[in-house]
Amino acid sequence: MSDVYHVSFPGLGIETELSPVAFKIGSFSIYWYGIIIAAGFILAVVYCMKIAKKHSVNEDKLLNCVIVGMITAVVGARAYYVAFSWDSFKGDPAAIINIHGGGLAIYGGLIGALLGGLTAAKIQKMKLLPILDVAVFGFLIGQGIGRWGNFMNQEAFGSKTSMPWAMVSEKTGGVGVHPCFLYESVWCITGFLVLHFVVSRRQRFDGELFYFYLIWYGAERALVEGLRSDSLYLPKTNIRVSQLFSIILCITGAVLLTVNLIRSKRTEPAKK
């Protein structure tokens, strides 16, 4: 992880050198991955706090949900990765808690964050759908920024490609590959902008923004996961776990959004 990578995008005329290590304090290394994830998390929390009142969500109670969700997100991210990489851990169970070497899955993190955050919300007797509408802004910000941590580690890239934006480095074996981290970052940031400037300004019911997120992110991940070279698979199958999960999320979001749009139309007051 301390190597210097020579990264280039030949079709774009871009070349750079990077190291996963940002700096060291004695013998302790601080990695860019952690810094970038932390930056994304902080920006996400700041933005969510700013819009909480607009969605009738109490800021102090929301912060409690964030704190709990942050802890359960790490647990969920690791549990998801371990569950679908069990062959790598069954001989050394102690390695399960060693996250320093990597091994966190974003879907596990999202599931963990939702389970922990919504449990805290329930305990505080908060309405769940408005919280979800606020949370998805944070998810998109965090994912959009956090994926650049994968770039610094030279991971989460895809199969070989000859597209103009193909990425080449030592980690790709010297061949051009799909920069999947970039695809997801751009998609999530675009999704945030669409939510902020379009969807939220004409929101018709609680949960609408959350359903939009399920469709938006699910559709992108279902496509990009098929390009990944490091996917987790269902045991003894060729089915990519995150791709299957993404398809389910996309369909679920589409159904929920459609049903609620129909309901909102029926309850709209008749125009005179």
C-alpha positions in Angstrom: 0.0 0.0 0.0 3.0 2.3 0.4 4.0 2.0 -3.3 4.0 5.0 -5.7 1.7 4.3 -8.6 2.3 5.7 -12.1 -1.3 6.4 -13.3 -2.2 7.6 -16.8 -5.2 8.2 -19.0 -3.4 7.9 -22.4 -6.4 8.9 -24.5 -6.8 12.1 -22.5 -3.1 12.9 -22.3 -3.1 12.8 -18.5 -0.2 11.3 -16.4 0.4 11.5 -12.7 2.1 9.7 -9.8 0.3 9.0 -6.6 0.7 7.2 -3.3 -2.0 5.8 -1.1 -0.1 7.2 1.9 -0.8 10.9 2.5 1.8 11.3 5.3 3.3 9.5 8.3 3.4 10.3 12.0 6.3 8.3 13.2 5.7 4.8 12.0 2.0 5.3 11.6 0.7 5.9 8.1 -2.3 8.2 7.3 -3.9 7.1 4.0 -5.6 9.2 1.5 -8.5 6.8 1.4 -9.3 7.6 5.1 -8.9 11.3 4.5 -11.2 11.3 1.5 -13.8 9.2 3.1 -13.8 11.5 6.2 -14.0 14.6 4.0 -17.0 13.1 2.2 -18.7 12.2 5.5 -18.2 15.6 7.0 -19.6 17.4 3.9 -22.5 15.0 3.8 -23.4 15.7 7.5 -23.0 19.4 7.1 -25.4 19.5 4.1 -27.9 17.2 5.7 -28.0 19.3 8.8 -28.6 22.4 6.6 -31.6 20.9 4.9 -33.1 19.0 7.9 -35.5 21.8 8.9 -36.9 22.0 5.4 -38.0 18.4 5.7 -39.3 18.9 9.2 -36.5 16.9 10.8 -35.0 17.9 14.1 -31.3 18.6 13.7 -30.3 17.4 17.2 -32.1 14.1 16.8 -30.8 13.7 13.3 -27.2 14.1 14.6 -27.9 11.3 17.1 -29.0 9.1 14.1 -25.8 10.1 12.2 -23.5 9.1 15.1 -25.2 5.7 15.5 -25.4 5.2 11.7 -21.7 6.0 11.3 -20.7 3.1 13.7 -23.1 0.6 12.2 -22.0 1.6 8.7 -18.5 0.4 9.4 -19.7 -2.8 11.0 -22.1 -3.4 8.0 -19.5 -2.6 5.4 -17.1 -5.2 6.9 -19.7 -7.8 7.6 -21.0 -7.6 4.0 -17.4 -8.0 2.6 -16.6 -10.9 5.0 -19.9 -12.7 4.3 -19.2 -12.9 0.6 -15.5 -13.5 0.9 -15.7 -16.1 3.6 -13.2 -18.4 2.0 -10.5 -15.8 2.7 -11.4 -15.6 6.4 -12.6 -19.0 7.5 -9.0 -20.1 8.2 -8.2 -17.0 10.1 -11.3 -15.6 12.0 -9.1 -13.0 13.7 -8.6 -11.3 10.3 -12.2 -10.4 10.3 -11.6 -7.4 12.6 -8.5 -6.3 10.8 -9.8 -3.6 8.4 -6.5 -1.8 8.0 -5.7 -3.9 5.0 -9.0 -3.1 3.3 -12.2 -5.0 2.8 -15.2 -2.7 3.2 -18.2 -3.0 0.9 -20.2 0.1 0.2 -23.6 -1.7 0.1 -22.9 -3.2 3.5 -22.0 0.3 4.7 -25.3 1.7 3.4 -27.3 -1.1 4.9 -25.6 -0.7 8.3 -26.0 3.0 8.3 -29.7 2.7 7.5 -30.3 0.0 10.2 -28.5 1.9 12.9 -29.7 5.4 11.9 -33.4 4.4 11.5 -33.3 2.4 14.8 -32.0 5.6 16.6 -34.8 7.5 14.8 -37.4 5.1 15.9 -36.2 5.3 19.5 -36.5 9.1 19.3 -40.0 8.7 17.8 -39.1 10.4 14.5 -40.9 10.0 11.2 -38.7 7.7 9.1 -39.5 8.8 5.5 -38.4 12.4 6.0 -35.1 11.2 7.5 -34.6 9.0 4.5 -35.2 11.9 2.1 -32.5 13.9 3.9 -30.1 10.9 4.2 -29.9 10.2 0.5 -28.3 13.6 -0.1 -25.6 12.6 2.3 -25.2 9.2 0.6 -24.7 10.8 -2.8 -22.2 13.3 -1.5 -20.3 10.7 0.5 -20.3 8.2 -2.4 -19.4 10.8 -5.0 -16.4 12.0 -3.0 -15.5 8.7 -1.3 -14.9 6.9 -4.6 -11.8 9.0 -5.1 -10.3 7.1 -2.2 -10.5 4.1 -4.5 -8.5 6.0 -7.1 -5.8 6.8 -4.6 -5.6 3.0 -3.8 -5.9 2.1 -7.5 -8.8 -0.2 -6.8 -12.4 -0.6 -7.9 -11.5 -0.5 -11.5 -13.0 -2.6 -14.3 -12.2 -4.8 -17.2 -9.9 -4.0 -20.1 -11.1 -1.3 -22.5 -9.9 0.9 -25.4 -12.2 3.8 -24.6 -10.4 7.2 -24.6 -10.8 7.5 -20.8 -9.2 4.1 -20.1 -6.9 4.2 -17.0 -3.5 2.5 -16.9 -1.2 1.8 -13.9 0.8 -0.9 -12.2 -2.3 -2.1 -10.5 -4.1 -2.6 -13.8 -1.2 -4.7 -15.2 -0.2 -1.9 -17.6 -3.4 -2.2 -19.7 -6.2 0.3 -20.1 -9.2 -0.5 -17.9 -12.6 1.1 -17.1 -12.2 3.7 -14.3 -15.3 2.5 -12.5 -14.6 4.7 -9.5 -14.9 7.7 -11.8 -18.2 6.4 -13.3 -19.8 6.1 -9.9 -18.4 9.4 -8.6 -19.7 11.4 -11.6 -23.1 9.6 -11.4 -23.5 10.2 -7.7 -22.6 13.9 -7.9 -25.0 14.3 -10.9 -27.7 12.5 -8.8 -27.1 15.0 -6.0 -27.5 17.9 -8.4 -30.7 16.5 -9.9 -32.1 15.9 -6.4 -31.1 19.4 -5.2 -32.1 21.5 -8.2 -35.0 19.5 -9.6 -36.7 16.7 -7.6 -36.6 18.3 -4.2 -38.1 21.6 -5.4 -41.3 19.9 -6.5 -41.4 17.1 -4.0 -44.9 15.8 -3.6 -44.7 13.3 -0.7 -42.4 12.0 1.9 -40.1 9.3 0.6 -40.0 10.6 -2.9 -36.4 11.5 -2.8 -35.4 8.2 -1.2 -37.3 6.2 -4.0 -35.5 8.4 -6.6 -32.2 7.4 -5.0 -33.0 3.7 -5.1 -33.6 4.0 -8.8 -30.8 6.3 -9.6 -28.0 4.5 -7.7 -29.4 1.1 -8.4 -29.4 1.6 -12.1 -25.9 2.9 -12.2 -24.4 0.2 -10.0 -26.2 -2.6 -11.8 -24.4 -1.5 -15.0 -21.0 -0.5 -13.6 -20.8 -3.6 -11.4 -20.8 -5.7 -14.5 -17.5 -4.0 -15.5 -15.8 -4.5 -12.2 -12.8 -6.8 -11.9 -13.2 -7.2 -8.1 -16.8 -8.1 -7.6 -18.1 -10.2 -4.8 -20.2 -13.2 -5.9 -22.9 -15.3 -4.4 -21.3 -18.6 -3.2 -20.9 -21.2 -5.9 -22.5 -19.0 -8.6 -21.4 -16.4 -11.2 -23.9 -13.9 -9.9 -22.4 -10.7 -8.7 -23.9 -9.8 -5.3 -23.9 -6.0 -5.7 -25.3 -6.2 -9.3 -28.2 -8.4 -8.2 -28.8 -6.2 -5.2 -28.7 -3.1 -7.4 -31.3 -4.5 -9.8 -33.6 -5.3 -6.8 -33.2 -1.8 -5.4 -33.9 -0.2 -8.8 -37.1 -2.2 -9.3 -38.2 -1.6 -5.7 -37.7 2.1 -6.0 -39.5 2.3 -9.3 -42.5 0.4 -7.9 -42.7 2.5 -4.7 -42.3 5.7 -6.6 -45.0 4.8 -9.1 -47.4 3.7 -6.4 -47.0 6.8 -4.4 -47.2 9.1 -7.4 -50.6 7.5 -8.2 -51.7 8.0 -4.6 -50.6 11.6 -4.6 -52.5 12.3 -7.8 -55.7 10.8 -6.3 -55.4 13.0 -3.2 -54.6 16.2 -5.0 -57.5 18.7 -4.6 -59.5 19.2 -7.8 -58.7 22.4 -9.7 -61.6 24.8 -10.1 
